[in-house]
Amino acid sequence: MDMLFFLLCGAALLGVLLGLIHPPLVFGRVKGATRKQVLRWYGTAALVCFIGFVAALPPAPQPVQSQAEQAAPTPAKPEPAVPTAAAAKQAEEVKKQAEANREKIAQETEASMAALVAKREEAKQPETPAVDAPKLAEEQAAKENAEAQAKEAKKQAEAEAAREAETKAARARAEVEQAQQAQSRAREADKAKVRAFEKELHGYDAVSSLFMENAKAMTRQLGKDASLGDLYQALKQARQYAQAGANEVLKLRVPDVPEPVAAALKEAKEASWQMLLGRKDALDAFMDWLDSRKPSDQAKMQEESNFSTLQAAKCVESILKAKSRAGFTEQEIDADLKAYGGDTPKQANPAKSKRHK
């Protein structure tokens, strides 16, 4: 029986040891197992088994007697005395002492187990090194140095970011300036195209106007220094150059400029073509009047002349509109008008703007 209690006590102590290392090893799949529960259950079992082992120990063996002692007569055993109250009291004290010894042993066992657990916990925790003042001061200085370096690095990073931002801003300003310059160059190129187109229109008009003025001079000198044949010749030349100018204007290409500017230039081209055709028709009507002296031919001549004048004004007006859309200033427009010897035209009559088709 004592051997059984001994084995059980050993198994319980082994369970305590394993449970303190890893509680699931002794509790199996029980969730929430802790070392405290290991001590409670397996420690109590070890204590109970140990008490049972102590209680189940057999009495001490009697010493073996020698042959002489065996040969000697055995003295008569005195008859047991009847137990008295004092003996009962002494037995009760012995029993109490044994109980006290068991409790003391249990307490010592529990204390030893708690000490073992505490020792294992201390072994798991890292030892706190002794405070080294010079080393601590060195670490503090290194920390302050690292903080200073971090601040300096942050300051440098901020300065670098500011420089980069300034560089980006300067690059953006340069790009804006380049775009403005490109836009200004494009505007100047458009202005040059408008001026060239205007110059071509004015050239055709100037040639026709030159022969027209020659015919007018012949008309004023008729009967004096010019004959009727000279007048007819001058009128035919003026008519020829008016028709040729109208044909050249019709073939003239509008330059590659923004659409609003191009639309105004197309209007100017149309008006210039209508003007030259009206001038040619006026000359035809005048020659017819010279032959027939009919009032209808004279009226037609006056009508065609007025129509040509209106188309000339509309041509100039369209050119001014194109220049305004192309970005010409008022000073530039006035300078161009003075260069061609003209002023700001009056509004053309829209009712007669589409006579020739």
Buried (B, 14 or more C-beta within 10 A) or exposed (E): EEEEBBEBBBBBBEBBBBBBEEBEBBBEEEEEBEBEBBBEBBBBBBBBBBBBBBEEEEEEEEEEEEEEEEEEEEEEEEEEEEEEEEEEEEEEEEEEEEEEEBEEBBEEBBEEBEEBBEEEEEEEEEEEEEEEEEEEEEEEEEEEEEEEEEEEEEEEEEEEEEEEEEEEEEEEEEEEEEEEEEEEEEBEBBBEBBBEBBEBBBEBBEBBBEBBEBBEBBBEBBEEEBEEEBBBBBBBBBBBBBBBBBBBBEEBEBBEBBEEBBBBBEBBBBBBBBBBBBBBBBBBBBBBBBEEEEEEBBEBBEBBBBBBBBBBBBBBBBBBBBBBBBBBEEEBBEEBBEEEEBEEBEEBEEEBBEBBE
